[in-house]
Amino acid sequence: MKVVIVLAICALTAVAAVPIPEDQRVNGENGWYIPKVDGSSYWVSTEEGEQMLADLEKKEEMEGRILPVPVTFYLYTNKNPSKGQKITETAKSINNSDFDANNPTRFVIHGWTQSYTAGMNKDIRAAWLGRGKYNVIIVDWARARSVEYASSVVAVPKAGQKVASMINYLVEKHGMSLETTEVIGHSLGAHVAGFAGKNTKNGLLHAIVGLDPALPLFSYNKPNKRLNSNDAQYVESIQTNGGGLGFLKPIGKGAFYPNGGKSQPGCPLDVTGACSHARSCAYYAESVARDDFPSMRCGDYQEAVKDKCGSSYSGVKMGAVTNAYMVAGDFYVPVHSSAPYGFGA
Ligand SMILES: *[C@@H]1O[C@H](CO)[C@@H](O)[C@H](O)[C@H]1NC(C)=O
């Protein structure tokens, strides 16, 4: 009897813990490499990763009242291009700010470990304000700064709901139009943007731009739990560290693959992927400022990854504002190793 029980326990543990050999691990397919603050990462299987999220969600539910998801908004306009005005969902706050519903609005959402002072925010903000009159609202979500990546992932849906709440308030009480509102998010912030889009009332956002949407602990086949192509009238993705920190499979209705989407020129020894991952922001800011990223149209994303999309330009430019009206498909984008990155007008 004892032997049988021992054997049974052995069999159970063997089934539960069959590890995936290192050479068979495919990030995002049978598990994830989860980033750590020191730049290193560790592997978890899909089951382990999902269990990790489920445990954290349960813990948060129980501690709900002491684990808020604070989200703060800083408005920049052509009147205050470099010093943000903190705005809240009150008439007094919005009336006292330089928000002008006659101008288009852009929300920008940072990724893990970052804040509203992140360099990408400055670059993207400067690019839009350089084009004309805009309300640029930089989002700060404090839970992005959890030491544990998974803890930030768990906060993504609620952070997105808070962004949606501000959007709905500005639409309902201050005349902002969803038709002229776009949300831009980098990495984990791209998924926050997705949840903002899922929660708008009275219609869809005009566009969401996902800058190398984060891959660790997100699944391609669970689109309701990540940024997906239905979260706005048009969703564009700029994928620069695919299969590493970002998705390789196409996220946007228009999915753009600079240099094939996995790694970027000018990022040598990019072991962590951080350099290639951040390039998505630099490319986007440049595209807003210069509209200089011509692309080749591909049959599918695998062709884009392999740079097998021919040599003739498609007429579609990565990040172009008109994309929202006409673009669908996967695109290869040639890039230079230093700024200006695009191949030109
Ligand atoms: C804000 O502005 C609107 C429109 O100008 C006005 O109707 C409202 O009373 C103002 N509210 C506050 C609290 O200042």
The ligand as a Tripos MOL2 file, in Angstrom:
@<TRIPOS>MOLECULE
LIG
   14    14     1     0     0
SMALL
NO_CHARGES

@<TRIPOS>ATOM
      1 C1        -16.6330   75.1980  -16.1120 C.3       1 LIG1
      2 O1        -16.9030   75.7800  -17.3960 O.3       1 LIG1
      3 C2        -18.2200   75.5360  -17.8720 C.3       1 LIG1
      4 C3        -18.3040   76.0530  -19.2960 C.3       1 LIG1
      5 O2        -17.6280   77.2600  -19.4590 O.3       1 LIG1
      6 C4        -19.2200   76.2030  -16.9320 C.3       1 LIG1
      7 O3        -20.5230   75.9510  -17.3930 O.3       1 LIG1
      8 C5        -19.0460   75.6390  -15.5410 C.3       1 LIG1
      9 O4        -19.8810   76.3120  -14.6360 O.3       1 LIG1
     10 C6        -17.5860   75.7650  -15.0790 C.3       1 LIG1
     11 N1        -17.4630   75.0420  -13.8030 N.am      1 LIG1
     12 C7        -16.6080   75.4140  -12.8390 C.2       1 LIG1
     13 C8        -16.6550   74.6040  -11.5690 C.3       1 LIG1
     14 O5        -15.8190   76.3230  -12.9500 O.2       1 LIG1
@<TRIPOS>BOND
     1     1     2 1
     2     1    10 1
     3     2     3 1
     4     3     4 1
     5     3     6 1
     6     4     5 1
     7     6     7 1
     8     6     8 1
     9     8     9 1
    10     8    10 1
    11    10    11 1
    12    11    12 1
    13    12    13 1
    14    12    14 2
@<TRIPOS>SUBSTRUCTURE
     1 LIG1         1 GROUP 0 **** ****
